[in-house]
Amino acid sequence: MNQEIWQGAGRRIRIQEVGLRDGLQMEQAFVPTDEKIALANALSAAGLAKIEVTSFVSPSAIPALRDAEIVMREITRVPGVVYTALVPNVRGAERAIEARTDELNLVMSASATHNLANLRMTQEQSFAALAQVIATAQGAGVPVNVSLSCVFGCPMEGDVAPEAVFGWVQRFVDLGVAGITLCDTTGMAYPSQVQPLAVAARARWSAVLFTLHFHNTRGMGLANVLAGIAAGVACYDTSLGGLGGCPYAPGASGNVCSEEIVHALQLMDYDTGVDLGQLLAAARRLPALIGHELPGQIVKAGRRLDLHPVPADFEATRARALARA
């Protein structure tokens, strides 16, 4: 990556929050509905470009998000912010559309093994089901984004061939999908893999809005974001506090942390449009709601120039040092 990547010169990067869905769905504690709404409102006020508010799956499958309709209907919508939700099938799409969801996010895996383990369907079965969802969304005039899991590796298969990934991208583009998220579902991506794949995707489908979705499982989340920026990708999924994980990848940590990515990019002069102070305030609310600490470090350590007081004995130490001079 050249020097321009380290000096953003005001270039706009879209930060898309997924913690309310991708993060909270993994939590044992049920976050009260009013607290979910308050978090969504705080994230809107902080300037996130897109917020994945919830998931319209069966409440029995993900009890943590059983209040999807209420949350989506009662959030305060800020002009310019996209409020999206994951939907698994036509019924979920109908529920989401009725709740005034701005965009439907659909998921299947680029790995046949992961798709079967995670979604209980073959890839062809998933594609057929999602094609029906896409038709439903198009009939209602609601945009669709497709998130392809395990693009950068599968915890059960290993590497996933780029051409296999691109084959699925093409099939969804042929259905009229204009947004595709390339997901590092279990934190297997590395920068010299990310950059050429993203460059190739953007070159092949210049009209598609690509998003990159990374996990920080092996500590390479920020490096992968920078590799994506070097490839020209401007949209990134992040998760408040670093919430999240994957049930089929033991030890997998959450998505890249929203406040860490914003903090780093702002130091490099990228324009994220996000008020970091408000984002940190939202992140500080999470431990009490979910019952445990978060992996994100900025809440704990503070921003780079959040300075600390000198030691209590500093003046006495200085006096002694001057006396010895």
C-alpha positions in Angstrom: 0.0 0.0 0.0 1.4 3.4 -1.0 1.7 6.5 1.1 -1.6 7.8 -0.1 -3.4 5.0 1.8 -1.9 6.3 5.1 -2.9 9.9 4.4 -6.6 9.9 3.4 -6.7 13.5 2.3 -10.4 13.8 3.2 -11.5 10.8 1.2 -15.0 9.6 2.3 -15.3 6.2 3.8 -18.8 4.8 4.6 -19.0 3.2 8.0 -21.9 0.7 8.2 -22.9 -0.5 11.7 -23.9 -4.1 12.1 -23.6 -4.6 15.8 -27.3 -4.3 16.5 -27.9 -7.4 14.3 -24.7 -9.3 13.8 -23.6 -8.6 17.3 -26.7 -8.8 19.5 -27.9 -12.0 17.8 -24.9 -13.8 19.4 -25.6 -12.5 22.9 -27.2 -14.6 25.6 -28.8 -11.6 27.3 -31.9 -10.1 25.7 -31.3 -6.4 25.3 -34.6 -4.6 26.1 -36.4 -3.2 23.1 -36.3 0.4 24.3 -32.5 0.1 24.7 -32.1 -1.3 21.2 -34.1 1.7 19.9 -32.0 4.1 22.0 -28.8 2.5 20.6 -30.0 2.8 17.0 -30.9 6.4 17.6 -27.5 7.1 19.1 -25.8 5.5 16.2 -27.9 7.6 13.8 -27.0 10.8 15.6 -23.3 9.8 15.5 -23.4 9.8 11.7 -23.2 6.2 10.6 -23.9 5.8 6.9 -26.0 2.6 7.3 -27.3 0.8 10.3 -28.3 -2.9 10.2 -31.1 -2.5 12.8 -32.3 -6.1 13.3 -33.1 -9.4 11.6 -36.5 -10.5 10.5 -35.9 -14.2 11.1 -38.2 -16.5 13.1 -38.2 -15.3 16.8 -37.8 -18.9 17.8 -34.5 -19.1 15.8 -33.0 -15.9 17.2 -34.9 -14.9 20.4 -32.5 -11.9 20.9 -34.1 -10.2 18.0 -37.7 -11.2 18.5 -38.7 -7.5 18.7 -37.6 -6.7 15.1 -40.9 -5.0 14.0 -41.1 -2.8 17.0 -37.5 -1.7 16.8 -37.6 -0.9 13.1 -40.8 1.0 13.4 -39.9 3.1 16.4 -36.4 4.2 15.7 -35.9 7.9 14.8 -34.8 8.0 11.2 -32.2 10.5 10.2 -32.2 11.7 6.5 -29.4 10.1 4.6 -29.0 7.1 6.9 -29.9 3.7 5.4 -31.8 1.4 7.8 -31.3 -2.1 6.7 -32.2 -5.6 8.1 -31.3 -9.2 7.4 -34.1 -11.2 6.0 -33.9 -15.0 5.3 -37.0 -15.7 3.2 -40.1 -14.2 1.7 -42.0 -14.1 4.9 -39.1 -12.2 6.6 -39.0 -9.8 3.6 -42.7 -9.1 3.9 -42.3 -8.3 7.6 -39.3 -6.1 7.0 -41.1 -4.2 4.2 -44.2 -3.7 6.3 -41.9 -2.3 9.1 -40.5 0.3 6.6 -37.1 -1.2 6.2 -35.0 0.8 3.7 -33.0 -2.1 2.4 -33.1 -5.9 2.7 -29.8 -7.7 3.4 -29.7 -11.3 2.2 -27.1 -13.9 3.2 -25.7 -17.0 1.7 -22.2 -18.5 1.7 -19.6 -18.8 -1.0 -18.6 -22.1 0.8 -20.9 -25.1 0.2 -20.0 -26.6 3.6 -20.6 -23.4 5.5 -23.8 -22.7 3.7 -25.2 -26.1 4.7 -24.0 -25.9 8.3 -25.2 -22.4 8.8 -28.4 -22.2 6.7 -29.4 -25.8 6.6 -29.6 -25.6 2.8 -27.5 -26.3 -0.2 -26.2 -23.3 -2.1 -28.7 -23.9 -4.9 -31.5 -24.1 -2.4 -30.3 -20.8 -0.8 -30.1 -19.1 -4.1 -33.6 -20.2 -5.2 -35.0 -18.9 -1.9 -33.2 -15.6 -2.1 -34.3 -15.1 -5.7 -37.9 -15.2 -4.4 -36.9 -12.6 -1.8 -35.3 -10.4 -4.4 -38.4 -10.5 -6.6 -40.6 -9.6 -3.5 -38.3 -6.7 -2.7 -38.3 -5.5 -6.3 -42.0 -5.6 -6.5 -42.2 -3.3 -3.4 -39.5 -1.0 -4.7 -37.1 -1.9 -1.8 -33.3 -2.2 -2.6 -31.5 -5.4 -1.9 -27.9 -6.1 -0.7 -26.5 -9.6 -0.8 -23.8 -10.6 1.8 -21.7 -13.5 0.7 -20.2 -15.3 3.6 -16.8 -17.0 3.7 -15.4 -15.1 0.7 -11.9 -15.1 2.1 -11.9 -18.6 3.5 -14.1 -21.2 5.2 -13.3 -22.7 8.6 -14.2 -26.1 7.3 -13.1 -26.1 3.7 -10.1 -23.7 3.8 -9.6 -21.3 0.9 -12.5 -20.4 -1.4 -11.6 -19.8 -5.0 -12.2 -16.2 -6.2 -13.9 -17.5 -9.3 -16.4 -19.4 -7.1 -17.1 -16.2 -5.3 -17.5 -14.2 -8.6 -19.8 -16.8 -10.0 -22.3 -16.1 -7.2 -21.8 -12.4 -7.6 -22.7 -12.6 -11.2 -25.8 -14.7 -10.5 -27.1 -12.1 -8.1 -26.2 -9.2 -10.4 -28.2 -11.0 -13.1 -31.2 -10.7 -10.8 -30.7 -7.0 -10.5 -28.9 -6.8 -7.2 -26.9 -3.6 -7.0 -25.1 -4.1 -3.6 -22.8 -7.0 -2.7 -21.0 -7.4 0.6 -17.8 -9.6 0.5 -17.6 -11.1 4.0 -14.7 -12.4 6.0 -17.1 -14.3 8.2 -14.5 -16.0 10.5 -11.5 -13.7 10.3 -9.4 -15.6 7.8 -8.7 -12.7 5.4 -5.3 -11.2 5.0 -4.3 -7.9 3.2 -2.5 -9.3 0.2 -5.6 -11.5 -0.4 -8.1 -8.8 0.1 -6.7 -6.1 -2.2 -6.4 -8.1 -5.5 -9.8 -9.8 -4.9 -11.5 -6.4 -4.3 -9.7 -4.8 -7.3 -10.9 -7.7 -9.5 -14.5 -7.4 -8.2 -14.7 -3.7 -8.8 -13.2 -4.0 -12.3 -15.6 -6.7 -13.3 -18.8 -5.0 -11.9 -18.2 -1.3 -11.9 -21.9 -0.5 -11.3 -22.1 -2.7 -8.2 -21.6 -1.0 -4.7 -19.2 -3.4 -2.9 -18.9 -3.5 0.9 -16.2 -5.3 2.8 -17.1 -7.1 6.1 -14.2 -8.1 8.3 -13.7 -9.9 11.6 -10.7 -9.3 13.8 -10.3 -12.9 14.8 -6.6 -13.0 14.0 -5.8 -9.3 14.6 -5.8 -8.3 10.9 -9.1 -6.4 10.8 -7.7 -2.8 10.4 -5.0 -4.0 8.0 -7.7 -5.6 5.8 -9.7 -2.4 5.8 -6.7 -0.5 4.6 -6.1 -3.1 1.9 -9.7 -2.6 0.8 -9.3 1.1 0.7 -6.2 0.6 -1.4 -8.4 -1.4 -3.8 -10.9 1.5 -4.0 -13.7 0.1 -1.8 -15.4 2.8 0.3 -18.0 0.9 2.3 -17.2 -1.2 5.5 -19.3 -3.1 7.9 -18.2 -2.5 11.5 -19.7 -3.5 14.9 -20.0 -1.3 18.0 -17.6 -2.4 20.6 -16.4 -5.3 18.4 -19.5 -7.4 19.1 -20.2 -10.6 17.2 -18.7 -13.9 16.3 -19.6 -17.1 14.4 -21.1 -20.3 15.8 -19.2 -22.4 13.3 -15.8 -20.9 14.0 -14.9 -21.5 17.7 -12.8 -18.6 19.0 -13.9 -16.2 16.3 -14.1 -12.7 17.6 -16.6 -10.1 16.5 -16.5 -7.8 13.5 -14.0 -5.1 13.3 -14.8 -2.6 16.0 -16.6 0.6 14.9 -14.9 3.0 17.2 -11.5 1.5 16.5 -11.9 1.8 12.7 -13.3 5.3 12.9 -10.5 6.4 15.3 -7.8 5.0 13.0 -9.2 6.4 9.8 -9.8 9.8 11.2 -6.1 9.9 12.3 -5.2 9.2 8.7 -7.4 12.1 7.5 -10.2 10.0 6.0 -13.7 11.5 6.2 -16.0 8.9 7.9 -18.8 11.4 8.7 -18.9 9.9 12.2 -18.7 11.8 15.5 -16.3 9.6 17.4 -17.3 11.0 20.8 -20.9 10.0 20.3 -19.9 6.6 19.0 -17.8 6.0 22.1 -20.7 7.1 24.3 -22.9 4.5 22.6 -20.2 1.8 23.0 -19.9 2.5 26.7 -23.5 1.6 27.2 -23.1 -1.9 25.9 -21.4 -3.8 28.8 -24.2 -3.1 31.2 -26.7 -4.3 28.6 -25.0 -7.5 27.6 -23.4 -8.4 30.9 -19.8 -8.6 29.8 -16.9 -6.5 28.6 -16.3 -5.8 24.9 -13.2 -6.6 22.8 -12.9 -3.0 21.6 -9.9 -1.1 23.0 -10.7 2.6 22.4 -13.3 2.6 25.1 -10.8 1.2 27.5 -7.6 3.0 26.5 -9.1 6.2 25.2 -8.4 8.1 22.0 -4.8 8.8 21.1 -4.8 12.2 22.6 -7.0 11.5 25.6 -4.2 12.5 28.0 -3.7 11.4 31.6 -2.8 13.5 34.6 0.8 13.4 35.8 1.6 11.2 38.8 0.8 12.6 42.2 4.5 12.9 43.1 5.4 14.6 39.8 6.3 18.0 41.2 8.4 16.5 44.0 10.2 14.3 41.5 10.8 17.3 39.3 12.2 19.3 42.3 14.6 16.5 43.2 15.7 16.2 39.5 16.4 19.9 39.3 18.3 19.9 42.6 20.6 17.3 41.1 21.1 19.2 37.9 
